[in-house]
């Protein structure tokens, strides 16, 4: 937690200083009240006391109480500002950190875990700062100040108070040691519950199709029951705190009055009234000591959970992104070429994998050419594509774009050169316009309607967009759930084309399209985006037949490289794929 609190800025430290001053003032006001209570007690026991003599200390006590409330409100205001501002910045830092993660970094955390960390865990920190800051500052000031007030009132009463404080410390220590490990388990079980819930919601159609509701309910119930049992144990232990505090404070009050009765009884007549007043004042101060530890008990309630949350947040914030970008793109080796890609003996191995995903891959794609990767599942096609956009970094060899190593580009410069279409179409809630003109408004002016329609036309999306009531301003649901799979894929392609990049990467992006639309889209790309280099990953032979160069992959190795006709003639891996999909006549008509 201390590591997180180091992220407080100067303004927040200033507000903490102001809070400390007002908390000290509040404590002074509260501890001043018993002094007047002693005067009031003596006045009541003295014959001939007038009403004004009683009202004077009473009104002073009332004024001190009002001032204490005002000081408390001011402290609450500043603490709320600190908690809200700090956690808002912490939430932003966590989000930005995750946005900088590479695919390798993301594998260190599950998606449900990242969601829990950036929401629930940060809320725990906010609650701790909002409530704990006041208690952490006020509790020791109150306890120490009150102890100094009662130190000379009688050793018997002081001893009783010391025993009560010792019992409190032992109780709080026991509770903390019992619940701390459980709250760590709770956060992990919460991640598990979120994971099952998310998985069930994402696959709800499959669950219904297979009548697997009971199976999913059992999985959820198991996770839910484990979380419930762990929470019950932790909160049952915590529930011992309030009755324990009440018992100790009540026992202390009883002890003070019992000791007072004995001391007063044994004292001389002239000292009885003074001792009685001291007993009343001591009782008030002793309760202030207990209140100080009661405030600390709030910390003990929050600390077990917030310490776990803070550690989980630090795990995210401490990750150093595995892919680092330079602050400026290097100027050396820069050429006038545009859209040229060079793979030079590229090798890649996933972290923890036994074998390499790619081995010694080399090829060159010149401006406007179409390069296609084909091969069986797991042969390394998508991996090769992801290396170009630096979703991963190659283990060996180098990749150059326009004659410059991609590791010498800034993130913005590299991404501006590339239009990427993933295998699973990704649309964001908003409108068709906001999805096609996605993420460009801060980098340049917004796309015009004409430019958007041109991209939609190339992606064979213009017709169904024009049929919408609001056309470009037609709503897009979260994940694009109000569009078919093929429509989502075409809108994703249109988004990449609209950027007018030098290079287009298609990661099996035509799989959701029928053969006719697939052919029309590729022909449109060839005619209207002929100057853009295209890298295509595909499973269908018909998608890659007209590529300028086809690279055949098998277990991460390049086992064939050439045109469709060249590979069909003498590459047995390509032949197996081709003849399993199309007839010899259809293949013979391919380019």
N, C-alpha and C positions, 0 to 999 in steps of 0.2 A: 504493500500500500504506500509506503514511503517513497518508493520509486515512482509511482504515479503522481504523488503530490509534488514531486520536483517539477512537474509540468505547470504548476501554478505560475502565473505571470506577475509582474511587479504591481500592477493595479490590484490584483487579488490579494497579494501580500499586504498592500496598503489597507485594504478593507479588513483584513484579519487583524491588523494592528489597531484599527479603530474599534473593532469588535471587542478586542481584549480590554481596551480602555473602558468601554461601556459595561462590559461584564464585571470588571473590577469595581466600577461605580455601583452596579446593581448589587453585588455582594456586600459592599460597604453599607449600603442603605438597608439591606435585609438584616445585617448583623447589628445595626444601630438600634433597631426596633426593640430588642430585648432590654437594652439599657433603660429605655423609657418605661418598659413594662415593670422593671424593678422599682422605679420611682413611683409609678402608679399603684403598685401593690402596697408600698409603704404609706402612701397618702391615704389609701382606703383603710388601713389599719390604725391610722393616727386620728385621735379625737380632735374635733374642731376643724377638720379639713373642709374647705369650701368647695362649691361646685366648680368654680373657675380654676382651682388648683388641680382638680381632677381632669377638667377639659383640656388644660394646656398640654400635658404630656400625651393625652389621647389624640388631640388634633395633630400634634407633631408626628405621632405614629402613623396617622392616616396620610399625612403629607409624604412621609418617607415611603409608604406603600405605593402611593400614586407615582412618585418619581421612579421607584423601582420598576413599575409596570412600563413606564415610558422608556426607560433604559432597555428593558427586555424587548420591546417592540422594535427599537432601533437596531439592536443586535440581530433580531430575527430577519429584519429587512436586509442587512448586509450579508448575513450568512446565506440567505436565499439567493442573493445576487451571485455570491461566490460559487455556490453549488450548481446553479443553472448555467452560468458562464463556463465554468471549468468542465462540466460534463458535456456541454455542447461542443466545446473544442476537442475534448477527448473522443467524442463520437465522430467528429469530422476527421481527426487524425487516424482513427481506426479504419474508417471507410477509405480514406486516401491510401493508407498502407495496403489494404487488401487490393485496391485498384492497381497498385504497382507490382503485385505478385505475378510471377510467371506461373505457367502451368505446373511446374515442379514445386513451387512454393505452395500452391493451393492444395496439393496432395497431402501436405502436412496437417491439414484441417479438413473436416467434413463441412459441407455447406450448412447443414443444420447447426453445427457447432459455431460457425462464424456468425450465423444469425443470432444465436443465443448470446454470444459474447458481445456483439454490437448493440444489443437491446437490453436483455435482462441483466447482464453483468454490469453494464454501465448504469442502469437504474439502481442497482445495489450500491454502487459507488456514490451516486448522487444522494441517496438516502443517508448514507454514512456521513458524507460531508455536511449535508443540511442539518442533521440531528446531532451527529457526533462532534462537530466542531464546537458547538456550544457546550456540550457536556465535557469534552476534553479540556477546555479552557476553564470552565466554571467549577467543575468538580474539585480539582486540587486547590484552587484559590479558596473556595468555600470551606473545604475540610481543614486546610492548614490555618486559615484565619480564625475559624471557629475554635480550633484546638488552643490557639494562643489566648483566646478570650476566656477559656474555662480552666486554663492551666493552674491558676492561683485560687480557684474557688473551693478546693478541697481534694485531698489525695484520694479519698474514698470514691468520690464521683468520677474522678479522672481515671482511676483503675477500672471502674465499671465500663466506662466509655472505651478504654483500650481493649478490654476483653471483647466487647461488641464488635469493634473494628476488626479484630483478629478473626473472629468467627465469620464476618462478612467476606474477608479476603479469602479464607479457606473455601467458603461456599462458592464464590465466583470462580476461583481457580479450578475447582472440581467440575463445575458446569462447563467451563471453557474447554477443558481437556476431553470431556465426554462428547461435545457436539462438534468440535472443530473437524475431526476426520469425517463425520457424517455429512457435513455440508459440502465437503469436497466430493463425496460420492453423489450427493444430490445433483450437483451441476452436471456430472457425467450422465446420470440417469435422465436429466432434463434434455440433454443433447439427444440421447437415445429415443426418448418419447417424441421429440420434434422430428427426428429422422423417420420414424415409423409413420407419423401423421403426414409428413410431406410426401413420403413414398406412396401412401394410400391415396392421397388426393391426386397426385400426378397419374397414378395408374387406376383411377376409379372405374374407367371403362372396362379394363381387363378384369378387375375384381368382380364387376357385375356379370361380365360375359362368362366367367368360370364359376359363378355362384360361390365365390370364395369369401363372402362377407363374414361367415363364422370364423374362418381361418384368420382373417385380418383382425377380427374383433379379439380373438384369443391372443394374438401378438400384441395388440394394443393394451389389452387387460393385463398381460404379464408385465409389460413395461410400466404401466400406470400403477399397478399394485406395488411393484418394487420401489417406485418413487414415493408412493403414499406411505409405505411402511417405514422407509428411511426418514421421511419428513416427520412422521408421527413420533418416532423415537427421539429425534432431535428436539422437537417442540415440547415433548413431554418432559424432557430433562430441563429445558428452558423454563417450563411452567413452574418448576420448583423455586425459581428465583423470587417471584412476587410473594408467595406465602413465607419463604425464608426471610426476606427483607422485613416483611410485616412482623413476623415473630421476633426477630432480633430487635427491631425498633421498639416494639411493645415491651419486650423484656427489659430493655434499657430504661425506658420510661418508668416502669415499675421499680427497677433497681434504684433509680435516682430518688424516687419518692420514699422507698423503704429506707434507704440510707439516710435521707433527709429527716425522716421521722425519728430515727435513732439519734442522729446528731443533734437535732433540735431539742429532743427530750433531755439530753444530757447537758445542754448548754445552760448558761445563766439566763435569768429572766430578761435581762437587758439585751442579750444577744439573740434571743429567739426570733425577733422580727427581722433582724438583718439576715440571719441564716435562712429564714423562710423566703425572703426576697432572693437571696443567692440561689436557693433551690429552684425557684421559678425560672430565673435567668439561665441557670445551668441546664435545666430541662430543655429550654428553647435552643441553646447553643448545641447541646448534644444532638437534638433533632436536625440541626443544620449540618453537623458532621455526618449523620446518617444520610441526609439528603444529598450530600456530596458524593457519597458512595452509591447512592441510588442513581444519581446521574451517570456515574461510571458504569453502573449495571446496564445502562442503555448501550454503551460501547461494547460490553460483553455480549449483548444480544446480537448486535450488528457485526461485530468483528469476525466471528467465525466464517460467516458467509461472504462478507466483503473481502476478506483476505484471499479466499479462494477465487472470487471474481477478479480481484486485482491481479493475481498471478496469471489467470487465463488471458486477461487483456495484455499483460506484459509479454506473454508468449507470442501474441500477434504483433505487437509493436516492436518487439526486439528482433523480429525476422529481418535479416538483411536480404533484400531481393536478389535472387541468384543472377538475374540479368541486369547489368548496369549499362546505362547509356552515357555517352560523353555530353558535356554541356553544349558543345558546338560540333557540328559535323566537320570532319577533317577535310582539308582541301587537297591533300596529296593524292596522286593517282586518279584525280578526277578527269573524266573524259567527256566528250561532247555527245556520247551515245545516250540514248534514252530508252529505258525499258529492257536493257540487256542484262541477263542473269547468267552467272557462271558458277557452277558447282565444281570444286576442285578437290577430288579425293575425300569427299565428305563421309565421315563416320559418326554414328550417334548411338549412345547406350543410355537407356533410362536408368535412373538412380535405383540401385538395388536389384536390377535385372541381371540374369545370368549371362545372357548373350546380347550382342549388339542388334539394334533395330535397323540400322543401315550400315553398309560396309562399302567403302571406297567408291562412292557414287560421283561420277563426273559427267557433266553435259553443259552445253551452252545454248541459251535461248536468245536469239536476236530480236530486235524491235519488230513487233507485229506478228511474230511467229506464235504458233500454238504447239505447246508441248503437253503430251498426255502421259499419265502414269496409270498402268494397269497391272493387275496381279491379284492373287488370292487374298482373302481376308487375313490381316496380320502381316502382310508382306512389307509394310513400311511406306505405303503410298501417302497417307495423311501425315505421317511423321515428316516426310520430305517437304511437304507443303508448309507445315508449321515452322520448320527451320527458316524458311524464307522470311516470314513475318516475325521471327524471333520469339515465338511462343516458347520455344526451347532454343538453346545454343548448341551448335554442333560440338561433339566431343573431339573431333579431329578434322583437319582440312579447313577450307574457307569458302564462303559464299560471297560473291560480289554482285552488286547491282550498279550498273553504269560505271563499271571499272573500279568501284570503291567497296572495300570490305564492309559488310552490313553492320559490323560492330563499331564502325567509325561514324555511323549516322546517329543523330539525335533521335529520340523516340518519335517526335513529331515529323521530322524530315523523312524517316523511313516509312511511317504509316501514311504520309501524304502520297508516297509513290505507289502504294499498294491498295487494291480493293479486294477484300476478303469475303468470300461467301462460304459459311460453314455447312457441314453436312445436314445438320438439323437447323431448319430456318428459325431465326430469332427476330421476333417483332416486339415492339414496346408499346405499351398503352399510350394512346394519343390519337393521331390522325394519320392518314396515308401520307399527307404532306410531311408531317414531322418525322415519319419513319424514313422517307426517301431523302429528306434534307437533314439526316441525323448527324448531330454533333459538329455541324459546320458553321453555325452562326457566329461563334467567337473567332473562328479562323478566317472567315471571309464573309462576304455578303450572302444572304439567303439565295437559294436557287429560284429562278423564275419559274412560272407555270410551264412555259415552253420547254425549259431544260428538263423539268421533272417529267413532262409527257414524252419527251424524246427518250429518256431512260426507260420509262414504262413501255414505250413502243418497242424498243430493242429487246426488253425482257418479256415480250408478249403478254403484258399486263394491262395495256391501255384499254382494251375492250371491256373487261369486267370492272375496271375503275370508273369508266365513263357511264356504266350502267347504274352506279351508286347514286343515290339522291343528292348527296353533297359532293360527289366526285372526290377531288383531292382532300377535301375536308371531312370525308366520311370517317367515322370513328373506328379505331382499332382497339380491340379488347386486349387485356393482358395476355401476353404470349401469342397474340393474334388468333385467339380462339374463335373469332367470328369469320375466319377465312378457312378454306380447305387447305390441305397440305400442299397441293400444287400451287395454289394462289400465294400462300406464304413464301414458298420457295422462289417464285418469280418476283415477288416484291423485294425479297432479299437480294436477288440478282440486280434488280433495278436500282437499289440503294448503292450497290457497289459501282455500277456503271455510271451513276449520276455524279460520282466524285471525279470522273475523268482521270483516273490514275494512269500511271505508266504500265502497271502490271495488274492483271486480274487473276486471282487465285480461286479456283472452283474445287472445293473439297466434296466430291461426289454430289454436287449441287443440282444435278439433273435427274437424280434417282426418283424424285417425286413427280416427274413430268411424264406424260405419255410420249410415245415415239414421235408422233407428228409435231407436237409442241417442242420437243427436244430438238428436232431437226430444224424447225423454223427459227428457234432461238439462236442456235449455233450459226445458221446462215445469216441472221440479222447481225450477230456479233462480227462476223467476217466482213460484212458489207459496210456497216456503220461504225465499227470500232476496230477497223483493220490495222490501225497504227498502235494498238494496245497489245502488249505481250500477254498471252493467256496460258496459264498452267492449269491443266485439268486432271483431277483424279476421278476415275470412273470405274464402274463395274461392267458397263455395257459396251460391247465392241462397237455398236452403231454410233456411240458418242465419240469414240476416239479415231474412227476410221480415216477421217479427213485431216487429222493432225499432221503438222509438218514433221514432227518427230514423236515416236511412241517409245516410252521406256518401260520395259517389262521387268517387274520385280518379283523375286521369290525368296522368302525368308531374309529380307533385307539386302539381298544382293541383286545387282543388275544382271539379268540373264539374257537380255535382248534389247537392242536399240536400233531404231530405223523407222521407215515408213510402214504403212499397213501392208502393202504388197511385199516388201522385203521380209518382214517378220512372218507373214503368212507362208512364205516360201520355205524358210529354213529354221524357224524357231518353234520347237515343239511345245514349249509352255504357252506361247501365244496361240498356237494352233489348237491346243486343248480348250482354251477359253473361247476361241472364236467358233469352233465347230460345235461347242455345247450350246451356243446361242443362235447362230444363223446357219442357213444352208450354204452349200458350196456356191450355188448360183448367186445368192445374196452377197456373199463375201467377194466373189469374183467381180461384182459390179461396184465394189468399194474402190475408192481412189487409192 
